[in-house]
Amino acid sequence: MVLNFRWLKLLLASSSVLLIFSSFTTPAASAQAIVSAPAEDRGLPDAPQPAQNPISPLTDSPAGSAQSGTASITGTVLDTNRDVLQGARVTVRAQSGSVIRSAQSGNDGQFAFPGLPPDVYKLTVTAPGMSTFTSADIAIQQGEARILPTVTLAVSGGSTTVTVNGNKEQLAEQQLHIALHQRIGGVIPNFYSTYDWNAPPMLAKQKFQLSLRSIFDPVSFLTVAGLAGAEQYKNVFPAYGSGIEGYGKRYGAAFANHVSSSLLSRAVYPAIFHQDPRYFYKGKGSIGSRALYAVSATVITRGDDGQWKPNYSHLLGSFSAAAISNLYYPASDRGASLVLFNGLASTGADAVANLIREFVLKQITSHVPNGVNGEP
């Protein structure tokens, strides 16, 4: 393959733009609406009944209706294997130290305290045979719905047996739901950034759903159209020709690059190697340490077990997609140099995208869950 300097520079810039934008892509289509079932009509009782004081299924104190101006605190309890922990005792206290409410985590590991007045609270989580977790002060404002970072309890000393219900599917679906709402400026998808440092992993099913919806988001089609137009203007891949036919071939090649790279590096390989395809926002430390972390995330990633390991998923995905591109690029442009160039361009674009995620996107991304701010 013969490459001149201008061609290389254009292709690098064009590929970087596509890869950076596609790394922020989330689906807009097929979002599922949640519709509440209509309340059943109930007849009047034959005689006046004693007043009832309903008890919330998640708490030991009267639930009551959440009045306007109250706030809520919700969260999830896991063990160190990242399985959900059912029956953990969660207590929330006001700044005065008095007990406001207690609850037990449900079969999905989640707990909720609705109807709290604005105040500063402290959370304590205990479970038989497990260590005790005590939170820092949690200041909640009027009307705020605070989602806490995942609480992880370790097994304490002794031989106590702890029963764990591993409903990982529900946790993975919750992560998918959170991701699908994150858009830069409310327009450009940003679901491959997670701001919860202890976010539960996604299962293979959710990884494929995220990848496919990212591929077919309208922003992806517009980004690919812009790249194909730039290539047409500069007559990159002259064997494709000019006019509508030439533009169509360039668009098809650019979209094929986007599909293969996204599917392999964010779904296929992460499912095989049990790695998380998301970028975990750090948000703490010096600018230099955060920048080093962002760049290193292209070659180091978090596994589904919570451990950091080489990012096989992205590296193999990028170079596998580059190899596949030999099937549809013009014969004169195929070869090992095409694979090497496209693979390195993808890795470089991902490093740039991670820097943007770390320093820019959180402030302009909609629907970031309250109370999550990167590394604890």
Residue pairs with C-beta under 8 A, 6 or more apart in sequence:
1 332
1 333
1 334
1 335
1 337
1 338
2 332
3 337
3 341
6 234
7 236
8 341
10 230
10 231
10 234
10 236
11 236
11 341
11 345
12 341
12 345
12 348
14 227
14 230
14 231
14 236
15 227
15 257
15 342
15 345
15 346
15 349
16 345
16 348
16 349
16 352
17 223
17 226
17 227
18 223
18 224
18 227
18 254
18 257
18 258
18 349
19 261
19 345
19 346
19 349
19 350
19 353
20 349
20 352
20 353
20 356
21 188
21 219
21 220
21 223
22 214
22 220
22 223
22 258
22 261
22 262
23 192
23 349
23 350
23 353
24 184
24 188
24 189
24 190
24 192
24 193
24 219
24 353
24 361
25 188
25 189
25 214
25 215
25 217
25 219
25 220
25 223
25 262
26 179
26 180
26 182
26 183
26 189
26 190
26 191
26 192
26 210
26 213
26 214
26 217
27 180
27 189
27 210
27 212
27 213
27 214
27 216
27 217
28 189
28 217
28 218
28 219
29 213
29 216
29 217
30 213
31 180
53 62
54 62
54 63
54 64
55 61
55 62
55 63
56 62
56 63
56 103
56 114
58 103
58 104
58 106
58 111
58 112
58 113
59 101
59 102
59 103
59 113
60 101
60 102
60 103
61 100
61 101
61 102
63 114
63 115
64 115
65 115
66 72
66 114
66 115
67 115
68 143
69 117
69 118
69 142
69 143
70 114
70 115
70 116
70 117
70 118
70 142
70 143
71 116
71 117
71 118
71 140
71 141
71 142
71 143
71 144
71 145
71 146
72 112
72 113
72 114
72 115
72 116
72 144
72 145
72 146
73 92
73 112
73 113
73 116
73 121
73 123
73 138
73 140
73 146
73 148
74 110
74 111
74 112
74 113
74 145
74 146
74 147
74 148
75 90
75 110
75 111
75 123
75 147
75 148
75 149
75 150
75 151
76 84
76 105
76 108
76 109
76 110
76 111
76 150
76 151
76 171
76 174
76 200
77 84
77 85
77 88
77 90
77 105
77 109
77 110
77 111
77 125
77 127
77 150
77 151
77 152
77 153
78 84
78 85
78 109
78 150
78 151
78 152
78 153
78 198
78 200
79 85
79 130
79 152
79 153
79 154
79 155
79 162
79 164
80 152
80 153
80 154
80 155
81 164
81 305
82 152
82 200
82 201
82 304
82 305
82 306
83 164
83 165
83 166
83 168
84 105
84 107
84 108
84 109
84 110
84 164
84 165
84 166
84 167
84 168
84 170
84 171
85 105
85 109
85 127
85 130
85 153
85 162
85 164
85 165
86 104
86 105
86 106
86 107
86 109
86 163
86 164
86 165
87 104
87 105
87 127
87 163
88 104
88 105
88 109
88 111
88 125
88 126
88 127
88 130
88 151
88 153
89 102
89 103
89 104
89 125
89 126
89 127
90 102
90 103
90 104
90 105
90 111
90 113
90 123
90 124
90 125
91 99
91 101
91 102
91 103
91 123
91 124
91 125
91 126
92 100
92 101
92 102
92 113
92 116
92 121
92 122
92 123
92 124
93 99
93 100
93 121
93 122
93 124
94 100
94 119
94 120
94 121
95 119
95 120
95 121
95 122
95 137
100 113
100 116
100 121
101 113
101 116
103 111
103 112
103 113
104 111
105 111
107 165
107 167
108 165
108 167
108 170
108 171
109 165
109 167
109 171
116 140
118 140
118 141
118 142
118 144
119 139
119 140
120 137
120 138
120 139
120 140
121 137
121 138
121 139
121 140
122 134
122 135
122 136
122 137
122 138
123 133
123 134
123 135
123 138
123 148
123 151
124 132
124 133
124 134
124 135
125 132
125 133
125 134
125 151
125 153
126 132
126 133
127 153
127 162
128 160
128 162
129 155
129 156
129 158
129 160
129 161
129 162
130 153
130 154
130 155
130 156
130 162
131 153
131 154
131 155
131 156
132 153
133 151
133 152
133 153
135 148
135 151
138 146
138 148
138 371
140 146
144 370
145 370
146 370
146 371
147 369
147 370
147 371
147 372
148 371
149 196
149 197
149 198
149 371
149 372
149 376
150 196
150 198
150 199
150 200
152 198
155 162
168 200
168 201
168 203
169 203
171 200
172 200
172 201
172 202
172 203
172 205
172 206
173 206
174 200
175 194
175 199
175 200
175 201
175 202
175 206
176 202
176 206
176 209
176 210
178 194
178 367
178 369
179 191
179 192
179 194
179 210
179 278
180 191
180 213
181 366
181 367
182 189
182 190
182 191
182 193
182 365
182 366
182 367
182 368
183 189
183 190
183 365
183 366
183 367
184 190
184 361
184 364
184 365
184 366
185 364
185 366
186 366
187 219
188 219
189 214
189 217
189 219
190 357
190 361
190 365
191 210
191 214
192 210
192 214
192 266
192 277
192 278
192 279
193 278
193 279
193 281
193 357
193 361
193 362
193 365
194 278
194 279
194 280
194 281
195 281
195 283
195 362
195 368
195 369
195 372
195 373
195 374
196 369
196 372
197 280
197 281
197 282
197 372
197 374
197 375
197 376
198 376
199 278
199 280
201 276
201 304
201 305
201 306
202 210
202 276
202 304
204 267
204 270
204 271
207 266
207 267
207 270
207 271
207 277
208 267
208 271
210 266
210 267
210 277
211 262
211 263
211 266
211 267
211 277
212 263
212 267
214 220
214 262
214 266
215 258
215 259
215 262
215 263
220 258
221 255
223 258
224 251
224 254
224 255
224 258
225 251
227 254
228 247
228 250
228 251
228 254
229 247
230 236
231 237
231 250
231 254
232 242
232 246
232 247
232 250
235 242
236 250
237 249
237 250
237 253
237 329
237 330
237 333
239 330
239 331
239 332
239 333
240 246
240 249
240 250
240 253
240 330
241 249
252 328
253 325
253 328
253 329
256 324
256 325
256 328
257 321
257 325
257 342
260 320
260 321
260 324
260 325
261 317
261 318
261 321
261 346
264 316
264 317
264 320
264 321
265 277
265 313
265 314
265 316
265 317
265 318
265 321
265 346
266 277
266 313
266 317
267 277
268 317
269 275
269 312
269 313
269 314
269 316
269 317
270 276
270 277
270 313
272 313
273 303
273 312
273 313
274 303
274 304
274 305
275 301
275 302
275 303
275 304
275 309
275 311
275 312
275 313
276 301
276 302
276 303
276 304
277 301
277 313
277 314
279 294
279 297
279 354
279 357
279 358
280 297
280 302
280 374
281 357
281 358
281 362
281 374
282 290
282 293
282 294
282 358
282 374
282 375
283 290
283 358
283 362
283 373
283 374
283 375
284 290
284 374
284 375
285 293
285 375
287 359
290 358
290 359
291 355
291 358
291 359
293 358
294 351
294 354
294 355
294 357
294 358
294 359
295 351
295 354
295 355
297 311
297 354
298 311
298 314
298 347
298 350
298 351
298 354
299 310
299 311
299 314
299 315
300 308
300 309
300 310
300 311
301 308
301 309
301 310
301 311
301 313
301 314
302 308
302 309
303 309
314 347
314 350
315 347
318 342
318 343
318 346
318 347
318 350
319 339
319 343
321 342
321 343
321 346
322 338
322 339
322 340
322 341
322 342
322 343
322 346
323 339
325 338
325 339
325 342
326 334
326 335
326 338
326 339
329 338
362 368
